[in-house]
Amino acid sequence: MMNWEIVAANWKQFRGTVKARWGKLSDEHLEGIAGQRELLLLKISEAYEINRADAQRELKAFEERNKNYRPK
């Protein structure tokens, strides 16, 4: 599972990965999310007009692809 403490601590680096996956999220959204998983989930749901369960599935798939993330 993805370590969100590492993501939050390195959000400025990691947010590009999030933006590449969810391009509808604005820089303002990303700034406000600041590595908080629940807030990212909410913003994905809002921006893409999908329900929480669908956003959760998308986020889980994203976490699986990025589970070994370590800052450079």
PyMOL Python script that loads the backbone (N, CA, C, O; Angstrom):
from pymol import cmd

cmd.read_pdbstr("""\
ATOM      1  N   MET A   1       0.841  -1.188   0.000  1.00  0.00           N
ATOM      2  CA  MET A   1       0.000   0.000   0.000  1.00  0.00           C
ATOM      3  C   MET A   1       0.886   1.252   0.000  1.00  0.00           C
ATOM      4  O   MET A   1       1.999   1.252   0.528  1.00  0.00           O
ATOM      5  N   MET A   2       0.375   2.273  -0.585  1.00  0.00           N
ATOM      6  CA  MET A   2       1.108   3.524  -0.695  1.00  0.00           C
ATOM      7  C   MET A   2       1.247   4.194   0.674  1.00  0.00           C
ATOM      8  O   MET A   2       0.307   4.190   1.469  1.00  0.00           O
ATOM      9  N   ASN A   3       2.401   4.757   0.940  1.00  0.00           N
ATOM     10  CA  ASN A   3       2.653   5.441   2.203  1.00  0.00           C
ATOM     11  C   ASN A   3       2.319   6.928   2.035  1.00  0.00           C
ATOM     12  O   ASN A   3       3.097   7.690   1.461  1.00  0.00           O
ATOM     13  N   TRP A   4       1.155   7.322   2.543  1.00  0.00           N
ATOM     14  CA  TRP A   4       0.700   8.708   2.371  1.00  0.00           C
ATOM     15  C   TRP A   4       1.471   9.686   3.247  1.00  0.00           C
ATOM     16  O   TRP A   4       1.444  10.889   2.989  1.00  0.00           O
ATOM     17  N   GLU A   5       2.155   9.199   4.273  1.00  0.00           N
ATOM     18  CA  GLU A   5       3.001  10.093   5.064  1.00  0.00           C
ATOM     19  C   GLU A   5       4.173  10.569   4.203  1.00  0.00           C
ATOM     20  O   GLU A   5       4.551  11.739   4.253  1.00  0.00           O
ATOM     21  N   ILE A   6       4.743   9.660   3.418  1.00  0.00           N
ATOM     22  CA  ILE A   6       5.840  10.021   2.515  1.00  0.00           C
ATOM     23  C   ILE A   6       5.316  10.958   1.429  1.00  0.00           C
ATOM     24  O   ILE A   6       5.966  11.946   1.085  1.00  0.00           O
ATOM     25  N   VAL A   7       4.139  10.641   0.894  1.00  0.00           N
ATOM     26  CA  VAL A   7       3.538  11.488  -0.147  1.00  0.00           C
ATOM     27  C   VAL A   7       3.314  12.894   0.399  1.00  0.00           C
ATOM     28  O   VAL A   7       3.699  13.876  -0.236  1.00  0.00           O
ATOM     29  N   ALA A   8       2.694  12.992   1.570  1.00  0.00           N
ATOM     30  CA  ALA A   8       2.405  14.310   2.155  1.00  0.00           C
ATOM     31  C   ALA A   8       3.681  15.102   2.408  1.00  0.00           C
ATOM     32  O   ALA A   8       3.726  16.307   2.160  1.00  0.00           O
ATOM     33  N   ALA A   9       4.706  14.436   2.896  1.00  0.00           N
ATOM     34  CA  ALA A   9       5.967  15.114   3.195  1.00  0.00           C
ATOM     35  C   ALA A   9       6.679  15.588   1.926  1.00  0.00           C
ATOM     36  O   ALA A   9       7.502  16.502   1.972  1.00  0.00           O
ATOM     37  N   ASN A  10       6.355  14.958   0.796  1.00  0.00           N
ATOM     38  CA  ASN A  10       7.009  15.283  -0.475  1.00  0.00           C
ATOM     39  C   ASN A  10       5.992  15.698  -1.527  1.00  0.00           C
ATOM     40  O   ASN A  10       6.175  15.440  -2.716  1.00  0.00           O
ATOM     41  N   TRP A  11       4.917  16.342  -1.081  1.00  0.00           N
ATOM     42  CA  TRP A  11       3.804  16.663  -1.956  1.00  0.00           C
ATOM     43  C   TRP A  11       4.209  17.512  -3.153  1.00  0.00           C
ATOM     44  O   TRP A  11       3.715  17.286  -4.258  1.00  0.00           O
ATOM     45  N   LYS A  12       5.077  18.464  -2.964  1.00  0.00           N
ATOM     46  CA  LYS A  12       5.471  19.329  -4.095  1.00  0.00           C
ATOM     47  C   LYS A  12       6.064  18.502  -5.232  1.00  0.00           C
ATOM     48  O   LYS A  12       5.841  18.817  -6.401  1.00  0.00           O
ATOM     49  N   GLN A  13       6.811  17.455  -4.909  1.00  0.00           N
ATOM     50  CA  GLN A  13       7.361  16.559  -5.931  1.00  0.00           C
ATOM     51  C   GLN A  13       6.280  15.653  -6.512  1.00  0.00           C
ATOM     52  O   GLN A  13       6.203  15.465  -7.726  1.00  0.00           O
ATOM     53  N   PHE A  14       5.447  15.096  -5.637  1.00  0.00           N
ATOM     54  CA  PHE A  14       4.508  14.048  -6.043  1.00  0.00           C
ATOM     55  C   PHE A  14       3.288  14.588  -6.774  1.00  0.00           C
ATOM     56  O   PHE A  14       2.663  13.863  -7.548  1.00  0.00           O
ATOM     57  N   ARG A  15       2.945  15.830  -6.546  1.00  0.00           N
ATOM     58  CA  ARG A  15       1.718  16.356  -7.136  1.00  0.00           C
ATOM     59  C   ARG A  15       1.730  16.332  -8.663  1.00  0.00           C
ATOM     60  O   ARG A  15       0.666  16.295  -9.281  1.00  0.00           O
ATOM     61  N   GLY A  16       2.899  16.353  -9.278  1.00  0.00           N
ATOM     62  CA  GLY A  16       2.988  16.219 -10.730  1.00  0.00           C
ATOM     63  C   GLY A  16       2.477  14.862 -11.190  1.00  0.00           C
ATOM     64  O   GLY A  16       1.863  14.757 -12.252  1.00  0.00           O
ATOM     65  N   THR A  17       2.723  13.825 -10.402  1.00  0.00           N
ATOM     66  CA  THR A  17       2.229  12.487 -10.705  1.00  0.00           C
ATOM     67  C   THR A  17       0.706  12.472 -10.619  1.00  0.00           C
ATOM     68  O   THR A  17       0.038  11.854 -11.448  1.00  0.00           O
ATOM     69  N   VAL A  18       0.163  13.154  -9.615  1.00  0.00           N
ATOM     70  CA  VAL A  18      -1.283  13.247  -9.447  1.00  0.00           C
ATOM     71  C   VAL A  18      -1.886  14.039 -10.600  1.00  0.00           C
ATOM     72  O   VAL A  18      -2.913  13.647 -11.153  1.00  0.00           O
ATOM     73  N   LYS A  19      -1.258  15.141 -10.960  1.00  0.00           N
ATOM     74  CA  LYS A  19      -1.757  16.001 -12.053  1.00  0.00           C
ATOM     75  C   LYS A  19      -1.734  15.244 -13.381  1.00  0.00           C
ATOM     76  O   LYS A  19      -2.634  15.407 -14.205  1.00  0.00           O
ATOM     77  N   ALA A  20      -0.710  14.421 -13.588  1.00  0.00           N
ATOM     78  CA  ALA A  20      -0.632  13.637 -14.824  1.00  0.00           C
ATOM     79  C   ALA A  20      -1.791  12.650 -14.913  1.00  0.00           C
ATOM     80  O   ALA A  20      -2.273  12.361 -16.008  1.00  0.00           O
ATOM     81  N   ARG A  21      -2.237  12.136 -13.786  1.00  0.00           N
ATOM     82  CA  ARG A  21      -3.339  11.164 -13.778  1.00  0.00           C
ATOM     83  C   ARG A  21      -4.700  11.850 -13.810  1.00  0.00           C
ATOM     84  O   ARG A  21      -5.598  11.412 -14.529  1.00  0.00           O
ATOM     85  N   TRP A  22      -4.860  12.919 -13.040  1.00  0.00           N
ATOM     86  CA  TRP A  22      -6.137  13.622 -12.944  1.00  0.00           C
ATOM     87  C   TRP A  22      -5.932  15.075 -13.366  1.00  0.00           C
ATOM     88  O   TRP A  22      -5.832  15.974 -12.531  1.00  0.00           O
ATOM     89  N   GLY A  23      -5.871  15.280 -14.660  1.00  0.00           N
ATOM     90  CA  GLY A  23      -5.583  16.593 -15.227  1.00  0.00           C
ATOM     91  C   GLY A  23      -6.625  17.656 -14.963  1.00  0.00           C
ATOM     92  O   GLY A  23      -6.336  18.846 -15.092  1.00  0.00           O
ATOM     93  N   LYS A  24      -7.833  17.254 -14.595  1.00  0.00           N
ATOM     94  CA  LYS A  24      -8.875  18.241 -14.296  1.00  0.00           C
ATOM     95  C   LYS A  24      -8.656  18.917 -12.948  1.00  0.00           C
ATOM     96  O   LYS A  24      -9.279  19.939 -12.662  1.00  0.00           O
ATOM     97  N   LEU A  25      -7.787  18.365 -12.126  1.00  0.00           N
ATOM     98  CA  LEU A  25      -7.503  18.997 -10.835  1.00  0.00           C
ATOM     99  C   LEU A  25      -6.612  20.213 -11.072  1.00  0.00           C
ATOM    100  O   LEU A  25      -5.542  20.106 -11.671  1.00  0.00           O
ATOM    101  N   SER A  26      -7.060  21.343 -10.604  1.00  0.00           N
ATOM    102  CA  SER A  26      -6.310  22.583 -10.801  1.00  0.00           C
ATOM    103  C   SER A  26      -5.118  22.651  -9.851  1.00  0.00           C
ATOM    104  O   SER A  26      -5.030  21.892  -8.887  1.00  0.00           O
ATOM    105  N   ASP A  27      -4.221  23.561 -10.139  1.00  0.00           N
ATOM    106  CA  ASP A  27      -3.094  23.786  -9.230  1.00  0.00           C
ATOM    107  C   ASP A  27      -3.606  24.198  -7.849  1.00  0.00           C
ATOM    108  O   ASP A  27      -3.018  23.843  -6.828  1.00  0.00           O
ATOM    109  N   GLU A  28      -4.703  24.948  -7.829  1.00  0.00           N
ATOM    110  CA  GLU A  28      -5.301  25.353  -6.553  1.00  0.00           C
ATOM    111  C   GLU A  28      -5.812  24.133  -5.788  1.00  0.00           C
ATOM    112  O   GLU A  28      -5.616  24.034  -4.576  1.00  0.00           O
ATOM    113  N   HIS A  29      -6.465  23.206  -6.488  1.00  0.00           N
ATOM    114  CA  HIS A  29      -6.907  21.960  -5.845  1.00  0.00           C
ATOM    115  C   HIS A  29      -5.703  21.232  -5.253  1.00  0.00           C
ATOM    116  O   HIS A  29      -5.711  20.830  -4.090  1.00  0.00           O
ATOM    117  N   LEU A  30      -4.671  21.072  -6.077  1.00  0.00           N
ATOM    118  CA  LEU A  30      -3.494  20.322  -5.660  1.00  0.00           C
ATOM    119  C   LEU A  30      -2.802  20.975  -4.466  1.00  0.00           C
ATOM    120  O   LEU A  30      -2.324  20.290  -3.562  1.00  0.00           O
ATOM    121  N   GLU A  31      -2.755  22.292  -4.475  1.00  0.00           N
ATOM    122  CA  GLU A  31      -2.144  23.015  -3.352  1.00  0.00           C
ATOM    123  C   GLU A  31      -2.918  22.741  -2.068  1.00  0.00           C
ATOM    124  O   GLU A  31      -2.329  22.510  -1.012  1.00  0.00           O
ATOM    125  N   GLY A  32      -4.245  22.770  -2.172  1.00  0.00           N
ATOM    126  CA  GLY A  32      -5.090  22.547  -1.002  1.00  0.00           C
ATOM    127  C   GLY A  32      -5.063  21.110  -0.499  1.00  0.00           C
ATOM    128  O   GLY A  32      -5.186  20.869   0.702  1.00  0.00           O
ATOM    129  N   ILE A  33      -4.904  20.161  -1.408  1.00  0.00           N
ATOM    130  CA  ILE A  33      -4.887  18.745  -1.036  1.00  0.00           C
ATOM    131  C   ILE A  33      -3.680  18.436  -0.155  1.00  0.00           C
ATOM    132  O   ILE A  33      -3.796  17.729   0.846  1.00  0.00           O
ATOM    133  N   ALA A  34      -2.538  18.963  -0.530  1.00  0.00           N
ATOM    134  CA  ALA A  34      -1.307  18.855   0.262  1.00  0.00           C
ATOM    135  C   ALA A  34      -1.003  17.439   0.751  1.00  0.00           C
ATOM    136  O   ALA A  34      -0.522  17.251   1.869  1.00  0.00           O
ATOM    137  N   GLY A  35      -1.285  16.451  -0.088  1.00  0.00           N
ATOM    138  CA  GLY A  35      -0.936  15.079   0.265  1.00  0.00           C
ATOM    139  C   GLY A  35      -1.943  14.357   1.139  1.00  0.00           C
ATOM    140  O   GLY A  35      -1.664  13.258   1.619  1.00  0.00           O
ATOM    141  N   GLN A  36      -3.092  14.942   1.354  1.00  0.00           N
ATOM    142  CA  GLN A  36      -4.124  14.314   2.176  1.00  0.00           C
ATOM    143  C   GLN A  36      -4.990  13.403   1.304  1.00  0.00           C
ATOM    144  O   GLN A  36      -5.686  13.880   0.408  1.00  0.00           O
ATOM    145  N   ARG A  37      -4.949  12.129   1.558  1.00  0.00           N
ATOM    146  CA  ARG A  37      -5.639  11.146   0.727  1.00  0.00           C
ATOM    147  C   ARG A  37      -7.144  11.416   0.647  1.00  0.00           C
ATOM    148  O   ARG A  37      -7.716  11.403  -0.442  1.00  0.00           O
ATOM    149  N   GLU A  38      -7.780  11.658   1.781  1.00  0.00           N
ATOM    150  CA  GLU A  38      -9.233  11.858   1.789  1.00  0.00           C
ATOM    151  C   GLU A  38      -9.636  13.096   0.988  1.00  0.00           C
ATOM    152  O   GLU A  38     -10.662  13.095   0.308  1.00  0.00           O
ATOM    153  N   LEU A  39      -8.841  14.125   1.069  1.00  0.00           N
ATOM    154  CA  LEU A  39      -9.142  15.340   0.313  1.00  0.00           C
ATOM    155  C   LEU A  39      -8.934  15.106  -1.181  1.00  0.00           C
ATOM    156  O   LEU A  39      -9.700  15.612  -2.001  1.00  0.00           O
ATOM    157  N   LEU A  40      -7.910  14.346  -1.533  1.00  0.00           N
ATOM    158  CA  LEU A  40      -7.697  13.984  -2.936  1.00  0.00           C
ATOM    159  C   LEU A  40      -8.898  13.195  -3.455  1.00  0.00           C
ATOM    160  O   LEU A  40      -9.383  13.450  -4.558  1.00  0.00           O
ATOM    161  N   LEU A  41      -9.367  12.256  -2.673  1.00  0.00           N
ATOM    162  CA  LEU A  41     -10.522  11.454  -3.041  1.00  0.00           C
ATOM    163  C   LEU A  41     -11.739  12.345  -3.307  1.00  0.00           C
ATOM    164  O   LEU A  41     -12.432  12.168  -4.309  1.00  0.00           O
ATOM    165  N   LEU A  42     -11.993  13.280  -2.432  1.00  0.00           N
ATOM    166  CA  LEU A  42     -13.113  14.212  -2.583  1.00  0.00           C
ATOM    167  C   LEU A  42     -12.968  15.045  -3.857  1.00  0.00           C
ATOM    168  O   LEU A  42     -13.927  15.199  -4.614  1.00  0.00           O
ATOM    169  N   LYS A  43     -11.779  15.577  -4.089  1.00  0.00           N
ATOM    170  CA  LYS A  43     -11.567  16.438  -5.258  1.00  0.00           C
ATOM    171  C   LYS A  43     -11.675  15.656  -6.562  1.00  0.00           C
ATOM    172  O   LYS A  43     -12.150  16.196  -7.561  1.00  0.00           O
ATOM    173  N   ILE A  44     -11.244  14.396  -6.576  1.00  0.00           N
ATOM    174  CA  ILE A  44     -11.403  13.558  -7.774  1.00  0.00           C
ATOM    175  C   ILE A  44     -12.892  13.374  -8.048  1.00  0.00           C
ATOM    176  O   ILE A  44     -13.349  13.532  -9.180  1.00  0.00           O
ATOM    177  N   SER A  45     -13.635  13.043  -7.013  1.00  0.00           N
ATOM    178  CA  SER A  45     -15.075  12.832  -7.141  1.00  0.00           C
ATOM    179  C   SER A  45     -15.763  14.087  -7.682  1.00  0.00           C
ATOM    180  O   SER A  45     -16.604  14.002  -8.577  1.00  0.00           O
ATOM    181  N   GLU A  46     -15.408  15.230  -7.145  1.00  0.00           N
ATOM    182  CA  GLU A  46     -16.018  16.496  -7.578  1.00  0.00           C
ATOM    183  C   GLU A  46     -15.617  16.868  -9.005  1.00  0.00           C
ATOM    184  O   GLU A  46     -16.475  17.184  -9.829  1.00  0.00           O
ATOM    185  N   ALA A  47     -14.332  16.831  -9.294  1.00  0.00           N
ATOM    186  CA  ALA A  47     -13.829  17.282 -10.593  1.00  0.00           C
ATOM    187  C   ALA A  47     -14.327  16.404 -11.749  1.00  0.00           C
ATOM    188  O   ALA A  47     -14.583  16.896 -12.848  1.00  0.00           O
ATOM    189  N   TYR A  48     -14.458  15.118 -11.487  1.00  0.00           N
ATOM    190  CA  TYR A  48     -14.851  14.189 -12.545  1.00  0.00           C
ATOM    191  C   TYR A  48     -16.321  13.779 -12.462  1.00  0.00           C
ATOM    192  O   TYR A  48     -16.804  12.956 -13.239  1.00  0.00           O
ATOM    193  N   GLU A  49     -17.022  14.385 -11.487  1.00  0.00           N
ATOM    194  CA  GLU A  49     -18.451  14.131 -11.300  1.00  0.00           C
ATOM    195  C   GLU A  49     -18.747  12.630 -11.248  1.00  0.00           C
ATOM    196  O   GLU A  49     -19.609  12.117 -11.961  1.00  0.00           O
ATOM    197  N   ILE A  50     -18.002  11.951 -10.380  1.00  0.00           N
ATOM    198  CA  ILE A  50     -18.207  10.526 -10.159  1.00  0.00           C
ATOM    199  C   ILE A  50     -18.492  10.310  -8.670  1.00  0.00           C
ATOM    200  O   ILE A  50     -18.152  11.146  -7.834  1.00  0.00           O
ATOM    201  N   ASN A  51     -19.115   9.188  -8.358  1.00  0.00           N
ATOM    202  CA  ASN A  51     -19.428   8.943  -6.949  1.00  0.00           C
ATOM    203  C   ASN A  51     -18.178   8.529  -6.187  1.00  0.00           C
ATOM    204  O   ASN A  51     -17.143   8.215  -6.773  1.00  0.00           O
ATOM    205  N   ARG A  52     -18.302   8.539  -4.881  1.00  0.00           N
ATOM    206  CA  ARG A  52     -17.151   8.261  -4.019  1.00  0.00           C
ATOM    207  C   ARG A  52     -16.572   6.867  -4.273  1.00  0.00           C
ATOM    208  O   ARG A  52     -15.354   6.687  -4.264  1.00  0.00           O
ATOM    209  N   ALA A  53     -17.443   5.887  -4.498  1.00  0.00           N
ATOM    210  CA  ALA A  53     -16.973   4.512  -4.721  1.00  0.00           C
ATOM    211  C   ALA A  53     -16.127   4.421  -5.994  1.00  0.00           C
ATOM    212  O   ALA A  53     -15.099   3.744  -6.008  1.00  0.00           O
ATOM    213  N   ASP A  54     -16.551   5.094  -7.050  1.00  0.00           N
ATOM    214  CA  ASP A  54     -15.768   5.084  -8.294  1.00  0.00           C
ATOM    215  C   ASP A  54     -14.446   5.816  -8.110  1.00  0.00           C
ATOM    216  O   ASP A  54     -13.407   5.369  -8.597  1.00  0.00           O
ATOM    217  N   ALA A  55     -14.489   6.943  -7.406  1.00  0.00           N
ATOM    218  CA  ALA A  55     -13.255   7.688  -7.125  1.00  0.00           C
ATOM    219  C   ALA A  55     -12.310   6.840  -6.278  1.00  0.00           C
ATOM    220  O   ALA A  55     -11.095   6.861  -6.473  1.00  0.00           O
ATOM    221  N   GLN A  56     -12.882   6.097  -5.340  1.00  0.00           N
ATOM    222  CA  GLN A  56     -12.076   5.226  -4.479  1.00  0.00           C
ATOM    223  C   GLN A  56     -11.386   4.143  -5.311  1.00  0.00           C
ATOM    224  O   GLN A  56     -10.211   3.852  -5.090  1.00  0.00           O
ATOM    225  N   ARG A  57     -12.102   3.547  -6.263  1.00  0.00           N
ATOM    226  CA  ARG A  57     -11.497   2.526  -7.138  1.00  0.00           C
ATOM    227  C   ARG A  57     -10.364   3.116  -7.959  1.00  0.00           C
ATOM    228  O   ARG A  57      -9.303   2.506  -8.089  1.00  0.00           O
ATOM    229  N   GLU A  58     -10.583   4.297  -8.512  1.00  0.00           N
ATOM    230  CA  GLU A  58      -9.535   4.953  -9.294  1.00  0.00           C
ATOM    231  C   GLU A  58      -8.306   5.247  -8.434  1.00  0.00           C
ATOM    232  O   GLU A  58      -7.172   5.027  -8.858  1.00  0.00           O
ATOM    233  N   LEU A  59      -8.546   5.744  -7.233  1.00  0.00           N
ATOM    234  CA  LEU A  59      -7.437   6.085  -6.354  1.00  0.00           C
ATOM    235  C   LEU A  59      -6.686   4.835  -5.919  1.00  0.00           C
ATOM    236  O   LEU A  59      -5.458   4.855  -5.837  1.00  0.00           O
ATOM    237  N   LYS A  60      -7.394   3.756  -5.639  1.00  0.00           N
ATOM    238  CA  LYS A  60      -6.724   2.500  -5.259  1.00  0.00           C
ATOM    239  C   LYS A  60      -5.840   1.978  -6.397  1.00  0.00           C
ATOM    240  O   LYS A  60      -4.732   1.502  -6.149  1.00  0.00           O
ATOM    241  N   ALA A  61      -6.321   2.065  -7.637  1.00  0.00           N
ATOM    242  CA  ALA A  61      -5.516   1.637  -8.787  1.00  0.00           C
ATOM    243  C   ALA A  61      -4.270   2.522  -8.907  1.00  0.00           C
ATOM    244  O   ALA A  61      -3.177   2.026  -9.179  1.00  0.00           O
ATOM    245  N   PHE A  62      -4.439   3.822  -8.704  1.00  0.00           N
ATOM    246  CA  PHE A  62      -3.320   4.767  -8.733  1.00  0.00           C
ATOM    247  C   PHE A  62      -2.309   4.431  -7.642  1.00  0.00           C
ATOM    248  O   PHE A  62      -1.101   4.442  -7.878  1.00  0.00           O
ATOM    249  N   GLU A  63      -2.812   4.133  -6.448  1.00  0.00           N
ATOM    250  CA  GLU A  63      -1.924   3.776  -5.335  1.00  0.00           C
ATOM    251  C   GLU A  63      -1.134   2.510  -5.660  1.00  0.00           C
ATOM    252  O   GLU A  63       0.054   2.418  -5.350  1.00  0.00           O
ATOM    253  N   GLU A  64      -1.783   1.554  -6.274  1.00  0.00           N
ATOM    254  CA  GLU A  64      -1.107   0.308  -6.626  1.00  0.00           C
ATOM    255  C   GLU A  64       0.034   0.580  -7.610  1.00  0.00           C
ATOM    256  O   GLU A  64       1.125   0.027  -7.469  1.00  0.00           O
ATOM    257  N   ARG A  65      -0.222   1.427  -8.598  1.00  0.00           N
ATOM    258  CA  ARG A  65       0.818   1.756  -9.591  1.00  0.00           C
ATOM    259  C   ARG A  65       1.972   2.549  -8.974  1.00  0.00           C
ATOM    260  O   ARG A  65       3.100   2.489  -9.464  1.00  0.00           O
ATOM    261  N   ASN A  66       1.695   3.277  -7.918  1.00  0.00           N
ATOM    262  CA  ASN A  66       2.703   4.156  -7.311  1.00  0.00           C
ATOM    263  C   ASN A  66       3.098   3.725  -5.905  1.00  0.00           C
ATOM    264  O   ASN A  66       3.638   4.530  -5.147  1.00  0.00           O
ATOM    265  N   LYS A  67       2.842   2.479  -5.543  1.00  0.00           N
ATOM    266  CA  LYS A  67       3.062   2.021  -4.169  1.00  0.00           C
ATOM    267  C   LYS A  67       4.512   2.079  -3.726  1.00  0.00           C
ATOM    268  O   LYS A  67       4.789   2.149  -2.528  1.00  0.00           O
ATOM    269  N   ASN A  68       5.421   2.052  -4.650  1.00  0.00           N
ATOM    270  CA  ASN A  68       6.852   2.090  -4.289  1.00  0.00           C
ATOM    271  C   ASN A  68       7.451   3.488  -4.370  1.00  0.00           C
ATOM    272  O   ASN A  68       8.672   3.643  -4.399  1.00  0.00           O
ATOM    273  N   TYR A  69       6.595   4.504  -4.405  1.00  0.00           N
ATOM    274  CA  TYR A  69       7.097   5.875  -4.513  1.00  0.00           C
ATOM    275  C   TYR A  69       8.034   6.212  -3.354  1.00  0.00           C
ATOM    276  O   TYR A  69       7.721   5.991  -2.184  1.00  0.00           O
ATOM    277  N   ARG A  70       9.163   6.741  -3.716  1.00  0.00           N
ATOM    278  CA  ARG A  70      10.126   7.286  -2.759  1.00  0.00           C
ATOM    279  C   ARG A  70      10.657   8.578  -3.375  1.00  0.00           C
ATOM    280  O   ARG A  70      10.959   8.615  -4.568  1.00  0.00           O
ATOM    281  N   PRO A  71      10.771   9.626  -2.580  1.00  0.00           N
ATOM    282  CA  PRO A  71      11.271  10.888  -3.126  1.00  0.00           C
ATOM    283  C   PRO A  71      12.703  10.757  -3.616  1.00  0.00           C
ATOM    284  O   PRO A  71      13.478   9.931  -3.133  1.00  0.00           O
ATOM    285  N   LYS A  72      13.029  11.594  -4.590  1.00  0.00           N
ATOM    286  CA  LYS A  72      14.383  11.579  -5.160  1.00  0.00           C
ATOM    287  C   LYS A  72      15.300  12.469  -4.346  1.00  0.00           C
ATOM    288  O   LYS A  72      16.483  12.591  -4.664  1.00  0.00           O
TER     289      LYS A  72
END
""", "prot")
cmd.dss("prot")
cmd.show_as("cartoon", "prot")
cmd.util.cbc("prot")
cmd.orient("prot")
